[in-house]
Amino acid sequence: MSFETLVLALASALRPTQLAAVYALLGTPRPRRLLTAYILAGLLISLGTGILVVALVHGAEIRRGGDRGTFDGVLELVTGSAAIGFAAGLYSGRVQRRSPREPNPDGSAIARRLRDPSVGVAATAGIATHLPGLFYLVALNSILAEPYSIPHQMVAVTVFNVIWWTTPIASLALFIVDPHGTRARIARLNAWARARQRGILTVIFAGVGVYLVVRGLTELLG
């Protein structure tokens, strides 16, 4: 796995949305079953998408042509610029987020929808909170750019997804061992993240955006 892929995986894992979903599911009457459904359904789609893309695109001429560096550079430059623009919108308030001063920590949209969901709803939430986005697209491009075999690239996709899913997977494992302690720890972590959500997202998107823009310019000018 390249450094760029690792950066994108960590950036995806640190976003507060999945933490809010995990916190909501741990507060339901059937947390273990619902969190398992959340993980399995979402991971099936996110991992399956990555493996399918690798299987279809590996060895294609678009990855072997002489303009590969230009393609990679343009993709990184465009994606990085979009991430910086999103971060700027968050910082300026043009991209609206729920006020961190909201008094009820259970009042988020995710918490309301997952208050006592069915297994199907929990599974759908796992898919919805982990739909492949810009970071995943660039990570897949980075993986495909590596001159390795399909199995090696599929392992890289799997590692990316495991990192992306660290919070739900670790929460489920800890809950099995220590249910009450895990609920309390996730509650504190979720409250901390919700109070700082805009700042967290701004830093993540701005940092990744600058990194990708620099990478893209290096590819195009190098």
C-alpha positions as CSV (number, residue, x, y, z in Angstrom):
1,M,0.0,0.0,0.0
2,S,1.3,3.4,-1.0
3,F,1.6,6.3,1.4
4,E,-1.1,8.2,-0.5
5,T,-3.5,5.3,-0.1
6,L,-2.8,5.1,3.6
7,V,-3.4,8.9,4.0
8,L,-6.7,8.6,2.3
9,A,-7.7,5.6,4.3
10,L,-7.0,7.4,7.6
11,A,-8.8,10.5,6.4
12,S,-11.9,8.3,5.6
13,A,-11.7,6.6,9.0
14,L,-11.5,9.8,11.0
15,R,-14.8,11.3,9.8
16,P,-17.4,11.6,12.6
17,T,-20.3,10.2,10.6
18,Q,-19.6,6.6,11.2
19,L,-18.8,7.3,14.9
20,A,-22.3,8.8,15.3
21,A,-23.8,5.7,13.7
22,V,-21.9,3.4,16.0
23,Y,-22.9,5.4,19.0
24,A,-26.6,5.3,18.0
25,L,-26.5,1.5,17.4
26,L,-24.8,0.8,20.7
27,G,-27.7,2.5,22.4
28,T,-30.3,0.2,20.9
29,P,-31.9,-2.9,22.5
30,R,-30.0,-5.2,20.1
31,P,-26.6,-3.5,19.6
32,R,-24.5,-6.5,18.8
33,R,-26.8,-7.8,16.1
34,L,-27.5,-4.4,14.5
35,L,-23.8,-3.3,14.6
36,T,-22.9,-6.6,12.9
37,A,-25.4,-6.0,10.2
38,Y,-24.2,-2.4,9.8
39,I,-20.6,-3.6,9.3
40,L,-21.3,-6.6,7.1
41,A,-23.6,-4.8,4.7
42,G,-21.5,-1.7,4.4
43,L,-18.2,-3.6,4.1
44,L,-19.7,-5.8,1.5
45,I,-20.5,-2.9,-0.7
46,S,-17.4,-0.8,-0.1
47,L,-14.9,-3.7,-0.4
48,G,-16.8,-5.3,-3.2
49,T,-16.8,-2.1,-5.2
50,G,-13.0,-1.7,-4.8
51,I,-12.3,-5.3,-5.7
52,L,-14.6,-5.1,-8.7
53,V,-12.9,-1.9,-10.0
54,V,-9.4,-3.5,-9.6
55,A,-10.5,-6.6,-11.4
56,L,-12.0,-4.6,-14.3
57,V,-9.4,-1.9,-14.7
58,H,-6.2,-3.8,-13.9
59,G,-4.0,-4.0,-17.0
60,A,-6.3,-1.8,-19.1
61,E,-4.6,0.5,-21.6
62,I,-5.6,3.6,-19.7
63,R,-3.3,2.5,-16.9
64,R,-0.5,1.5,-19.3
65,G,-0.4,4.5,-21.7
66,G,2.2,7.1,-21.9
67,D,-0.2,9.7,-20.4
68,R,-0.7,7.8,-17.1
69,G,1.2,10.5,-15.1
70,T,-1.0,13.2,-16.7
71,F,-4.2,11.3,-15.9
72,D,-3.1,10.7,-12.3
73,G,-2.0,14.3,-11.9
74,V,-5.2,15.8,-13.2
75,L,-7.3,13.5,-11.0
76,E,-5.3,14.4,-7.9
77,L,-5.4,18.1,-8.7
78,V,-9.1,18.1,-9.3
79,T,-9.9,16.0,-6.3
80,G,-7.6,18.0,-4.1
81,S,-9.1,21.3,-5.2
82,A,-12.6,20.0,-4.5
83,A,-11.5,18.9,-1.0
84,I,-10.0,22.3,-0.3
85,G,-13.2,24.0,-1.6
86,F,-15.3,21.9,0.7
87,A,-13.0,22.7,3.7
88,A,-13.3,26.4,2.9
89,G,-17.1,26.1,2.7
90,L,-17.1,24.5,6.1
91,Y,-14.8,27.0,7.7
92,S,-16.8,30.0,6.3
93,G,-20.1,28.5,7.3
94,R,-21.4,28.2,3.7
95,V,-21.6,24.5,4.1
96,Q,-24.0,24.3,7.0
97,R,-23.5,21.8,9.8
98,R,-25.6,21.2,12.9
99,S,-24.6,23.6,15.7
100,P,-22.1,22.0,18.1
101,R,-24.0,23.7,20.9
102,E,-27.0,21.5,20.4
103,P,-28.0,20.5,23.9
104,N,-29.1,16.9,23.2
105,P,-26.2,14.7,22.1
106,D,-28.7,12.2,20.8
107,G,-30.3,14.7,18.5
108,S,-28.4,14.1,15.3
109,A,-30.2,12.8,12.3
110,I,-28.3,9.5,12.4
111,A,-29.2,9.0,16.1
112,R,-32.9,9.7,15.4
113,R,-33.0,7.2,12.5
114,L,-31.1,4.5,14.3
115,R,-32.9,4.8,17.7
116,D,-34.4,1.3,17.4
117,P,-33.9,0.2,13.8
118,S,-34.6,-3.1,12.1
119,V,-31.6,-5.2,10.9
120,G,-32.4,-3.9,7.3
121,V,-32.3,-0.3,8.4
122,A,-29.0,-0.8,10.2
123,A,-27.5,-2.6,7.1
124,T,-28.7,0.3,4.9
125,A,-27.1,2.8,7.3
126,G,-23.8,0.9,6.9
127,I,-24.0,1.2,3.2
128,A,-25.1,4.9,3.2
129,T,-22.3,6.0,5.6
130,H,-19.6,4.2,3.5
131,L,-20.5,4.9,-0.1
132,P,-17.4,5.2,-2.2
133,G,-16.6,8.9,-2.5
134,L,-13.7,11.1,-3.8
135,F,-11.1,9.8,-1.4
136,Y,-11.9,6.2,-2.3
137,L,-11.8,7.0,-6.0
138,V,-8.3,8.5,-5.7
139,A,-7.2,5.7,-3.4
140,L,-8.3,3.1,-6.0
141,N,-6.5,5.0,-8.7
142,S,-3.3,5.0,-6.6
143,I,-3.6,1.3,-6.0
144,L,-4.1,0.6,-9.7
145,A,-1.0,2.7,-10.5
146,E,1.1,0.3,-8.5
147,P,2.9,-2.2,-10.8
148,Y,1.7,-5.2,-8.9
149,S,-0.5,-8.2,-9.6
150,I,-4.3,-8.3,-9.1
151,P,-4.0,-10.3,-5.8
152,H,-1.6,-7.7,-4.4
153,Q,-3.8,-4.8,-5.4
154,M,-6.9,-6.6,-3.9
155,V,-5.0,-6.9,-0.7
156,A,-4.3,-3.2,-0.8
157,V,-8.0,-2.5,-1.3
158,T,-8.9,-4.8,1.6
159,V,-6.4,-3.0,3.9
160,F,-7.9,0.4,2.9
161,N,-11.3,-0.8,3.8
162,V,-10.2,-2.3,7.1
163,I,-8.7,1.0,8.1
164,W,-11.8,2.8,6.9
165,W,-13.9,0.5,9.0
166,T,-11.7,0.6,12.1
167,T,-14.1,2.4,14.4
168,P,-17.2,0.2,13.8
169,I,-15.1,-3.1,13.9
170,A,-13.1,-2.1,17.0
171,S,-16.3,-0.9,18.7
172,L,-18.1,-4.2,18.1
173,A,-15.1,-6.2,19.4
174,L,-14.8,-4.0,22.5
175,F,-18.5,-4.2,23.1
176,I,-18.4,-8.0,23.1
177,V,-15.8,-7.9,25.8
178,D,-17.1,-5.0,27.8
179,P,-20.6,-3.7,26.8
180,H,-21.1,-1.0,29.5
181,G,-17.5,0.3,29.3
182,T,-17.6,0.5,25.5
183,R,-20.9,2.3,25.5
184,A,-19.5,4.9,27.9
185,R,-16.3,5.4,26.0
186,I,-18.1,5.7,22.6
187,A,-20.6,8.2,24.2
188,R,-17.7,10.4,25.4
189,L,-15.9,10.2,22.1
190,N,-19.0,10.9,20.1
191,A,-19.8,13.9,22.3
192,W,-16.3,15.2,21.8
193,A,-16.4,14.7,18.0
194,R,-19.9,16.3,17.6
195,A,-18.8,19.4,19.5
196,R,-15.8,19.7,17.1
197,Q,-17.3,18.2,13.9
198,R,-16.9,21.3,11.7
199,G,-13.2,21.7,12.8
200,I,-12.4,18.1,12.4
201,L,-13.9,17.9,8.9
202,T,-12.2,21.2,7.9
203,V,-8.8,19.9,9.0
204,I,-9.3,16.5,7.3
205,F,-10.5,17.9,3.9
206,A,-8.0,20.8,3.9
207,G,-5.1,18.6,4.8
208,V,-5.9,15.9,2.2
209,G,-6.8,18.5,-0.4
210,V,-3.4,20.3,0.0
211,Y,-1.6,16.9,-0.2
212,L,-3.4,15.9,-3.3
213,V,-2.9,19.3,-5.0
214,V,0.8,19.1,-4.4
215,R,0.9,15.5,-5.6
216,G,-1.0,16.4,-8.7
217,L,1.2,19.4,-9.6
218,T,4.3,17.2,-9.0
219,E,2.9,14.6,-11.5
220,L,2.1,17.3,-14.1
221,L,5.2,19.3,-13.8
222,G,7.7,16.5,-13.1
